[in-house]
Amino acid sequence: MANYRSGRINEEVKKELSEIIRYEIKDPRLTAMISITQVDVTKDLKYAKVYISIFGKEEEKETCLNILKSSKGFMRRALGNRIKLRCVPELIIELDNSIEHGMYIDSLIHKIKENK
């Protein structure tokens, strides 16, 4: 598969999954802000690793992550209805803490600048 095609598929899956999470999952326990930071679909379209960033308290993060992991089947079926692919990839949901890590590094840099 050409590199540009895999990038297009990754972005399309990311866009559709974002809309599915935002508008179609009707669980009232999803109170934190959820964003998909990256999607990596394998070349054979069997698996898609979905990196999710959750903004909220630590217990909200765990609850939201568990809800999303338990609704993988629903999201996969909805994704199959929206995107026409040879096979709909199985979703592997992982928590992405890169934004929090970046904010922590930024705060350390500001502390160093203040101490000078």
GULO-509053 format. One record per residue (C-alpha): residue number from 1; chain; y, x negated, z negated. Coordinates in pm, whole numbers. Example, Ala and Ser with C-alpha at 12.3 -4.5 7.8 and 13.67 -1.06 7.14 Angstrom:
[site 1,A,[-450,-1230,-780]]
[site 2,A,[-106,-1367,-714]]
//
This chain:
[site 1,A,[0,0,0]]
[site 2,A,[338,-137,90]]
[site 3,A,[564,-234,-198]]
[site 4,A,[841,6,-102]]
[site 5,A,[595,298,-92]]
[site 6,A,[469,230,-444]]
[site 7,A,[830,215,-567]]
[site 8,A,[905,550,-407]]
[site 9,A,[595,704,-564]]
[site 10,A,[689,562,-906]]
[site 11,A,[1039,706,-886]]
[site 12,A,[921,1046,-761]]
[site 13,A,[663,1075,-1041]]
[site 14,A,[930,970,-1292]]
[site 15,A,[1174,1233,-1166]]
[site 16,A,[917,1515,-1164]]
[site 17,A,[777,1427,-1507]]
[site 18,A,[1129,1425,-1651]]
[site 19,A,[1187,1775,-1521]]
[site 20,A,[847,1893,-1647]]
[site 21,A,[917,1759,-1997]]
[site 22,A,[1270,1900,-2000]]
[site 23,A,[1208,2248,-1859]]
[site 24,A,[839,2340,-1874]]
[site 25,A,[704,2215,-2207]]
[site 26,A,[798,2493,-2448]]
[site 27,A,[696,2332,-2778]]
[site 28,A,[962,2398,-3047]]
[site 29,A,[866,2075,-3227]]
[site 30,A,[1019,1868,-2945]]
[site 31,A,[1358,1820,-3110]]
[site 32,A,[1435,1457,-3025]]
[site 33,A,[1590,1343,-2699]]
[site 34,A,[1314,1219,-2468]]
[site 35,A,[1366,1007,-2160]]
[site 36,A,[1122,840,-1925]]
[site 37,A,[1224,479,-1877]]
[site 38,A,[959,365,-1630]]
[site 39,A,[647,482,-1447]]
[site 40,A,[387,245,-1302]]
[site 41,A,[133,410,-1072]]
[site 42,A,[-168,199,-977]]
[site 43,A,[-229,121,-610]]
[site 44,A,[-527,356,-590]]
[site 45,A,[-320,642,-746]]
[site 46,A,[-576,695,-1023]]
[site 47,A,[-359,611,-1323]]
[site 48,A,[10,628,-1407]]
[site 49,A,[146,446,-1709]]
[site 50,A,[449,639,-1835]]
[site 51,A,[692,461,-2067]]
[site 52,A,[886,705,-2285]]
[site 53,A,[1189,640,-2501]]
[site 54,A,[1245,885,-2786]]
[site 55,A,[1578,901,-2970]]
[site 56,A,[1549,1038,-3320]]
[site 57,A,[1412,969,-3663]]
[site 58,A,[1084,783,-3702]]
[site 59,A,[883,1094,-3797]]
[site 60,A,[1034,1282,-3500]]
[site 61,A,[924,999,-3272]]
[site 62,A,[564,1020,-3392]]
[site 63,A,[558,1400,-3363]]
[site 64,A,[708,1399,-3013]]
[site 65,A,[474,1124,-2895]]
[site 66,A,[170,1315,-3025]]
[site 67,A,[289,1636,-2857]]
[site 68,A,[339,1458,-2525]]
[site 69,A,[0,1289,-2547]]
[site 70,A,[-169,1621,-2620]]
[site 71,A,[5,1789,-2326]]
[site 72,A,[-102,1526,-2068]]
[site 73,A,[-331,1776,-1895]]
[site 74,A,[-54,2030,-1853]]
[site 75,A,[185,1766,-1719]]
[site 76,A,[-78,1634,-1477]]
[site 77,A,[-147,1982,-1340]]
[site 78,A,[224,2057,-1303]]
[site 79,A,[274,1720,-1134]]
[site 80,A,[-6,1801,-890]]
[site 81,A,[167,2128,-798]]
[site 82,A,[498,1949,-734]]
[site 83,A,[387,1631,-555]]
[site 84,A,[138,1618,-271]]
[site 85,A,[-69,1304,-323]]
[site 86,A,[-424,1214,-232]]
[site 87,A,[-514,1236,-600]]
[site 88,A,[-298,1317,-900]]
[site 89,A,[-287,1018,-1136]]
[site 90,A,[-414,1039,-1492]]
[site 91,A,[-119,990,-1727]]
[site 92,A,[-116,715,-1987]]
[site 93,A,[180,771,-2219]]
[site 94,A,[325,477,-2412]]
[site 95,A,[629,447,-2634]]
[site 96,A,[905,218,-2502]]
[site 97,A,[1119,56,-2770]]
[site 98,A,[1321,-165,-2537]]
[site 99,A,[1644,31,-2586]]
[site 100,A,[1623,6,-2966]]
[site 101,A,[1538,-362,-2935]]
[site 102,A,[1840,-417,-2711]]
[site 103,A,[2066,-239,-2960]]
[site 104,A,[1929,-460,-3239]]
[site 105,A,[1996,-777,-3038]]
[site 106,A,[2347,-650,-2960]]
[site 107,A,[2416,-591,-3330]]
[site 108,A,[2300,-946,-3409]]
[site 109,A,[2537,-1086,-3147]]
[site 110,A,[2827,-886,-3293]]
[site 111,A,[2744,-1018,-3644]]
[site 112,A,[2748,-1375,-3515]]
[site 113,A,[3086,-1319,-3347]]
[site 114,A,[3232,-1172,-3668]]
[site 115,A,[3116,-1472,-3875]]
[site 116,A,[3301,-1723,-3655]]
//
